[in-house]
Amino acid sequence: MKNHNTSYRILWCLPFIFCISCWDSDCKFWNNNPSCCEIKELLYHYSVVDPVPQKYQAAKFIIDNIKGHYSYAGNQIYDYYDFAASLLSDSLLSPEQQRDSLLFIADSRFKDLPKDRISDKYLISADYLIYNIDKSFEQWSTCPWASQLSFQDYLEWLLPYKAVEYQELDCWRDTLLAHFGSGLDNPVVNDVEYNTTLGVADMIRSQAYSSMHRYGLYTRSGLPLLSSYLLPRQTFGNIPDYALVGVLALRAAGVPAVIDETPVGARYTAATKWFVIKSDRGEELTSEWDLSTMIGGGFFPYERGPKVFRNTYAIDQSRLQYSKKAKYVYPFGLCKKDITDRYFLTCNIELPIDRSIRKSLKDKYVYIASAVRNEAEPWCIVDFGTLRHGNAIFDNMGREVLYVAMGYDGNGLVPITAPFILHKDCSVEYVSPDTVNSPSLDKWKNNTL
């Protein structure tokens, strides 16, 4: 990884380690990649220097899935972060002025930045992975609030060196723990919450909420701030911003946490991303809102939605296969796990497709879109399925939602069914396309992001 002399960045936690000659068959995959020597050094470290078998397996897990993760390429992101750091430190500017100035500079100078990405395998260093593996492994081994995790749980809930794509590869574990973890030094000792996962998690959440001088929940736009230096200093943001702060602060303290999300806005709220912890009893407890509410208090029981995905470090194999075989590749993230049935009642549906329509399609993959409250763009793709035996097949779909199925005709995605409501009893009711914008169908729609 490159070290940039910018005002906001945290210096490397560990010294650079020079690469060695290849000696392990496990690094064959990397032999043609620029970072091959870094991977060799990582595997050597956990075979010879620190030969703990589970650490070696954790390193292999990181290596096996690193190709699914990306960072910004080049130095432009650091210019943007420097500008953001300067704005956020200017006490003469109101949060609205900071937000508007950052949005202006993002749109005028950095709007193409998300297109300039590179796989983490070309950036990551052995030092950085060793730092993350050692820190997280020590917490899993010693923290009472993480000891309930199996090794497989540890790999996803505590180990990963990032929680979202494009997150800065910095020493966020130390940085955020310094910001929000002082309560760990002087815990309230009692027989109820002491050293429990929920008790520690709520202490971290409460300190993060009180320490961040946030302004509003719906005012964040432009490029996100994904540096551990900038995240605690945001004076404005939306729920996804604070969900990220939450999950990173929790992991920094050794609390097992992940981010779940929906591809469309929840029906009556702005909850598009939220964090989840795994409790002492193995329960998955969600944040109800952002950092301002207690964890596990209830997750909008009146809500319904088409899909919920978990951000994982592991690559989802069905998505990987799709990305390799589809003739039209929609930009689904590779590291998302479908967990819709953990939140909503779901149905597997088979929609008959007219033969003439099937003949016009150029791919076996089909798509399902959820209706949203946006007359200009009334549909949002939420998942893909397959065309088999004349039917479009979609699994694990949320009920009480208005959908349409789509397919690739060689030029783009086109509807292959009429819009339909998937009812609570899993029955399908087709409606006329002319009525999609009718207020009578609003209760079956979701919000745009």
Beta strands, then each sheet from edge to edge (+ up, - down):
strand 1: 70-72
strand 2: 117-119
strand 3: 257-261
strand 4: 273-278
strand 5: 284-286
strand 6: 309-311
strand 7: 336-338
strand 8: 346-352
strand 9: 365-371
strand 10: 379-388
strand 11: 391-398
strand 12: 401-408
strand 13: 413-415
strand 14: 420-422
strand 15: 428-430
sheet 1: 1+ 2-
sheet 2: 5+ 4- 3+ 6- 7+
sheet 3: 8+ 11- 10+ 9- 12+ 13-
sheet 4: 8+ 11- 10+ 9- 12+ 14- 15+
end
